[in-house]
Every structure is written in structure tokens, then in C-alpha cells.
Amino acid sequence: MENLKKDYSHIKGWGIDADPQNDPTYPMKPHRTDAEQAGYSWERPTQQPVDVEVLHSIERPNVSAVFGTASPPSGLSGMIRRFAFRYSENSYLHWLPLILADRVNVVEGVIDDFKNGHVPNIFVEKGYKAEWKHDKVGLITKFAVAAAVVAGVVVLLRGKDDDHDYDDYDQLTPYNDRDDYDTYDS
Amino acid sequence: MLAMDYRGPKRVRVTQKPMPEIKHPEDAIIRVTRSCICGSDLHLYNGNVPDTRVGTTFGHEFVGIVEEIGSEVTKLKVGDHVLVPFNIACGRCHFCKQGLFGNCHESNPMATAVGGIFGYSHTAGGFNGGQAEYVRVPYANVSPTVIPEGMHIEDAVMLTDVVPTGYQAAEMGGIQPGDTVVVFGAGPVGIMAAKCSWLFGAGRVIIIDHVEYRLEFARNYAQCEAYNFREMEDPVVFIKKTTDWMGADVVIDAVGAEAAGNTMQTITGRKTLLQAGSATALHWAINSVKKGGIVSIVGVYGPTDNLVPIGNVLNKGLTIRANQASVKRLLPRLIEHVQNGIINPKALITHRIPLEEVADGYRLFSAKLDNCIKPVLIPPSARM
């Protein structure tokens, strides 16, 4: 453990911005003017034309003077987002539907890709090339674990399917065919 | 134009998108020359920020050349090489007038808790970001700043977020000469916060992480002590012991939602999203700071809720200060520091990646491969 050093000459700029006034553990009021008491009254910038659908928080009365137009709401995810924006930022009914909409939007994105004749290259999009270059063992392990999990799930489901067939067989086979049933069972 | 294109959690690609247009008389269109992937972009990349829509372009740290200006832009002219702070600020609302440029009320209709941020989901205004060849920059008269003559553009791009956020983390700590400062997180912002803590007169600076190469980098770059929490039984007890059982004067959370180190937090915050990110670093910060001390938060969390020991905040009489960095307010001082050689931001850059390989850049940074500290994207036109 290093002890507290008293000589800071090796650190360029040590103490250059020290400010004894900046001690927020004691009550202090920053320099303010009466303007802060005037509420939402400043001279607003020119309003950007609202030429796309903009969902705005119900905690404000209007659309801000500028806004982004990156991905207006659309499709099922858009419907969910519109629902979410009926609730305030204080509500889970705002945030949880937005997370749901994000996941729905991912599926919509894949569908749109196929509609546009584009097959998503998952290997490239997930940046596995970098991982292959710098962490081959990790990537191989990851794929091996995923393959094992998938194989396990498949085996489990096939087992369930077999049970299901068995039940069907049991229900559909007439009583007088019980010999066949026994054969099947064994 | 080429632009990064978000397709879903951990899936991004580069695609051809329409050129951005002037939408407002104070807009400018910038041809990007450098953009960064930020640690906070990883929260978007991992699908942790609500209202992150497929098809958007990330990127809130960028510099570039002014290509076109709106009719009311007077501060910039076509051809200027500018650095663009990540906050979109009108400069005239109540909050901008207080110097709270990260809290502008005229740049984000979708949420009131945060101002507009380039490429940071619709929760931060729905703006496309700078991981592209071109980007629309609103309020071009306010925050974008011409890069001073002689300044390297890779120093300039780090002044759009990393340096001011690290500096403000230290500033919000209210560091008094001789104070012991603990920084959780040895990512680019944490390393910068450690470096800047000295400028405020810290007597001792300690950085805590679990990635050994980053700790080594922090030791050299920020001249601080650096420790691996995986080698401790309990990081809070470690800090208490090393501060003569008192706790640190100031603790900085420079991790945010992606924190490792606590299984319960990881499962509820990162794997199942039952809380707005894993609050492990903040938990440790509250418990390891001295009674009456200050916790400074610059790590980014989602907008819902987090599990933190708020009872200890009360019982210890702590002050918590937090905000997105107010880049415009801090820029003049930080430009001076860079020009005087007190801060060397571009030394944090470890990877320069063609924009076309953005997916690899995200994976590299996210998985901490190849000793990555800070990746920078270079669009094709900037490589000519």
C-alpha cells in the first residue's frame, strides 16, 4: 500500500483547478437570477417543422424546438410506443412497454430485411470476426456451449414429443389392441 | 452515405442511408472525420436503454468538417473543422442559462429528465449520431466549436465527451486539497476522472476495476494506485482499511449500468433488466465513502429504478452529485489543459477502426479484446 505522498511535483498540473468554494457538503446556493422563478417563459427557438410523428413526454406541454427524426414509430412496435407515451416518465407503463416495443422492433427489422431481399449476416453484425481474431478459444467455447444447449433442448423436446405420441397412441388404440401397445411400450 | 445501423441487442452493421438534411435554420451538416465508440454506447448496444429503435445510428463523440449550414447559423462557416459536444443545447432555455448544457429543455421532446444527445436512443431525442459519414447538428451556433489551430483531431474528438465527463466527475466531487479519491471503473472516463482528480488537488487517487490491462494503463496514464476487486474479499472493506478505517473523501462511479462484481446485481440489472442496469459500482461507492463525504456519479443508468443502499446515504449524511457533463461550459478550460500538455487525451485511443468495420469495433470494445481502451472510427472519406 502506498502512503499519502506530500510531493506532487511529478504530476503535471497538480492542484491547478483546486477550488475551495466548490465544497457541496456545506449549504451553498449557486448564482441564480429571478429568471428562474418565471417558469417556462424563455424566448423559444424557432420550432422545427413537425413533419414526422413525434411522441412527446406528457411531462411537457409541447414538442421541443428541435428533435430527432431517426426512426419514427411504425408497425406493431409503433403501436406499443404510442401506448407507452400515454403515461409519464414516472410510470412503469411508460418504460416497460418501450422495452417490449424495442424487442418487437428487432423482429420487425429482420422481417423488413427479408422483404427487401437482404439476408442479415449475423456473424458479421455480431462482430464475431473481431472475436475470432482476438479470442478464438472464447468464441469456440461460446459456440460449443450454445450448440450443447440447443442439442439439450432438442433432446428434451424430442423426449416430450415421444411422450406425446405415446399418450396419443394410448388414447387412440382400441382396448383389444393392447398387445401392440405393449410392444410399443417395450 | 455510410452509417452505423442498429439492428438489435449486440447486432449492428454499416449500411447506406440517405444524407441528413437541414431541418431547422440553426442546423449544420457535418462531414465526420473521427467518431468514437463510447462506453455508454454499450448500454444501447446491449439493448439496455428503452426506446432504442432499430435503424438508428449511434455516436455522440465526433468531429468533422462543416458541409452545409442553415439560414440562421452565424458562428460556423462551411469548411470549418469542428468538435461537437455530445449534448444538444439551445443556449437560451432556463437550464442552458444556468450552464446546465446537458439538461437543455429544447432538444428532447421524448423525455424531460435528459436533454438531447446525438445517437443515444429516442429517450434522448431520437437524433442520429456521428458513427456515419455525415450527421445533422442542431443549434450549430451554440456548442460546436472550431478546433483550435494546432490541436490534433484525435485530441479534439476526446473533448466531445470523455475528457469533460471525467473532469466533471472530479469537479462534482468537490475535491479539497489532500482528499482521497476513489474511482470505480478503469474505462476511458474513469481513467480521465482519476487523472483530473489530481488537478483539483487530490492527495491520493485510487482506481478500482477487474480488468488487469486497464488497471495497468490507469497506473501509467493517471499516475494513480490501481487495484483489482477480484483480488479483494470485499472492495468496501479494502477501501476502509486503506483509508485508516475512515472511507474515502470522494468516490466517483464511472461504471454505470454494465457493472460486474455482484451476482445479484448482474442478474437483475444486466441479464433480466429487472432494474435499470447493475448498480454494483454505485452500491460500493455509497458504502465506501466517508461519512459526510461525496459520491459523484457519471456512470450511465437507465431511466427506471436501481437497487442502491439509500438508507446508508441518509445515515452517513452523504452528498450525491450527478449529471451528464456540461461540455460547452467546460471546453475553454479543457482546451487550455490540452494545449498546455496537462492532459493528453489521444493517448487513451488504442484502436483506429474503419467505419465499415463498426460491428467488429463494438465487439472488440464490449468484450475488452486486444487490450482495448478506446476505439475510434474513421469514415472512408477521412482516410483519403
Interface residues (C-beta under 8 A of the other chain):
Chain A: M1 E2 L4 K5 Y8 H10 I11 K12 G13 W14 G15 I16 D17 A18 D19 P20 N22 D23 P24 T25 P30 R32 A35 E36 Y40 W42 E43 R44 P45 T46 Q48 P49 V54 L55 H56 S57 E59 R60 N62 V63 S64 A65 V66 F67 G68 T69 A70 S71 S77 R81 F85 E89 Y92 W95 L98 I99 A101 D102 R103 N105 V106 E108 G109 V110 P120 N121 I122 V124 E125 K126 G127 Y128 K129 A130 E131 K133 H134 D135 G138
Chain B: R7 G8 P9 K10 R11 V12 R13 K23 H24 P25 E26 D27 G47 P50 D51 T52 R53 V54 G55 T56 T57 E72 I88 C90 R92 C93 H94 K97 Q98 H105 E106 S107 N108 P109 M110 A111 T112 A113 G116 H122 T123 G125 G126 F127 N128 P138 Y139 E171 M172 G174 I175 Q176 P177 G178 T180 C196 W198 L199 F200 G201 G203 R204 Q223 E225 T242 L273 G292 G293 I294 G302 P303 T304 T319 R321 R333 H337 N340 G341 I342 I343 E357 A359 D360 G361 Y362 R363 L364 S366 A367 L369 D370
